Amino acid sequence: MSFSIGIVGLPNVGKSTLFKALTKNPIDIANYPFCTIEPNKGIVEVPDFRLDKLAELSKSAKIIPTVIDFMDIAGLVKGAHKGEGLGNKFLSNIREVDAICHVVRNFHSGDIVHVDGKVNPESDIEVINIELAFADLEMVNRHIDKLKSKLKGSTGKEEKDMKKVLELLESKIKPELEEGNQLRKLGLEDDEKELLAHLQFLTDKPMIYVLNLDEETVNSDIDIPELKDEIVVKVCAKLESDLIELSDEEVKEFLAESGIKMTGLEQIILTSYKTLNLISFLTTGPEETRAWTIQVDTKAPQAAGKIHGDFEKGFIAVDIINWEKLLEAGSEVAAREKGWIRTEGKNYVMQDGDVCHFKFNK
C-alpha cells in the first residue's frame, strides 16, 4: 500500500523548494505563479536510525527503509473552487492524497513576490481553508441532487442507505461547509465516516501545517492563532535546500553546531508518517534489514501480507522481539536463550519497532 502527502499552498510560498529538498529531485522553481502545473511526485525515505543499528548487528548486505510518496501540487489562489488559476485541476489532484501538507509563508525575501503583494500567514491560511471548504460544498450540492434523483426509483436497502447519506449531508455536512469550516474538526462518528468515505472530502483529510520561515527566525517562537491547535512544523525551505548540497557528515556537523536534533525535512517526513497513523515493523538478517509500513492496530497476519501475500494466507505464527531488546541481547541466539523472543498468533496487534520472523504454510 502506498501512502501519499500532497504539498499545497499559495503560489511562491516555498512548496517546490521544499519538495526539491525532500526528494532531491531537480524540478522547475521559478518566481511566478503556477510554475508547478503538473504535480511533481517523489518517493521519500522515512528516517529510521534503528535500521543502521540492526544492520550492523546482523551484518546485513543492504538496508531498505520504508517510504512515503510526496506530491507537489500547483499553487492555489482565491477563487480556485470557481476555476480561478488552475482551479478544479488543482483540487482534483488533492483528492488523490491521503494527507495534506499546507506550506504557509512567513519569510520576507524581497526577491520572491507574494501573490497578494504582502506576507500575511493568517490570510494565506484562511484562503486555502475556504477554497477547500467551498470545493467540498460544491461536490456536496452535486451529490445531494444526484441522490434525490436516484431515490425516485430505488427501494429496499439501497433506498435506506441513500436516505442515510442524504440526511447526513444536509443536516451536518453542508451547514459546516457553508461556514467555511473544516470537516476534520466536526467529530463525525465512525459509522458516519464510513458512509461518506467514498466522497474523499478535502477538508476531512489530515492536515500538517509547514511554517516556512527566514533562517534567522526558524528557531523562534511564532504566534499564529489560526495554528494554535494544529500540527505545525517550522522550517526554512531555503536552508533545507542548501543542506541537501552538503555531505551527510557536513549536515551532521551543521546540526551539532546549531543545536538542532533533526532537519526540518526529517520533521516533515516523520510528522507525516505519524499523522497517517503509520508504524513500522522490522525484519533483519544477513541479506537485508528492512522497515515495513503498516497502520496502527494491524494484526500479525495482515502485517505478514505486506511482505508477501502467501505469508498472510498461510500464516501460522510470528516470532517477535522489540528492536532494543534484540540489540541488548547482541544476537538472535542470545535473545532466545534469555527468553526474550516470544511467539504470537493471528490476534496479535503489531507494535512499532517489532522485529519479526513469520512462520507460514507454503
Number of C-alpha atoms within 10 A of each C-alpha: 5 9 17 21 26 24 27 27 28 25 23 22 27 25 28 28 23 26 25 21 21 23 19 16 13 11 14 11 14 13 13 13 18 18 16 19 14 14 16 19 17 18 18 17 17 19 15 14 9 17 23 17 15 26 21 15 18 19 16 18 12 15 15 13 20 19 19 19 17 26 26 26 25 28 27 24 23 18 17 23 24 14 14 12 18 18 20 15 16 21 22 12 16 25 17 14 19 20 24 26 24 23 28 27 27 20 23 13 10 7 7 14 17 20 16 13 7 9 18 14 19 15 13 21 19 14 18 21 19 22 23 24 25 22 23 27 23 16 13 20 14 11 16 19 11 12 16 13 11 13 15 9 8 12 10 7 9 11 15 13 11 19 15 12 16 20 12 15 19 14 10 13 21 21 13 18 21 14 12 19 19 20 20 14 10 12 9 14 8 8 9 13 13 10 14 14 11 8 13 15 21 27 24 20 18 16 22 21 21 26 25 25 24 18 15 9 15 19 13 10 8 13 8 10 9 12 15 9 7 11 15 19 17 22 24 26 31 17 18 19 18 10 16 15 12 12 10 11 9 12 16 16 12 14 14 12 9 9 9 12 11 12 16 22 22 16 18 21 20 17 16 26 22 12 16 18 12 18 21 24 21 24 23 23 17 13 13 17 26 23 23 18 22 21 17 16 13 16 17 23 25 19 23 24 15 15 13 11 14 14 20 21 15 15 21 16 19 22 15 23 23 19 22 15 16 22 18 11 16 14 15 18 12 14 18 14 11 10 10 16 21 13 15 16 15 14 11 15 15 23 19 16 18 21 25 23 16 20 17 16 10 8
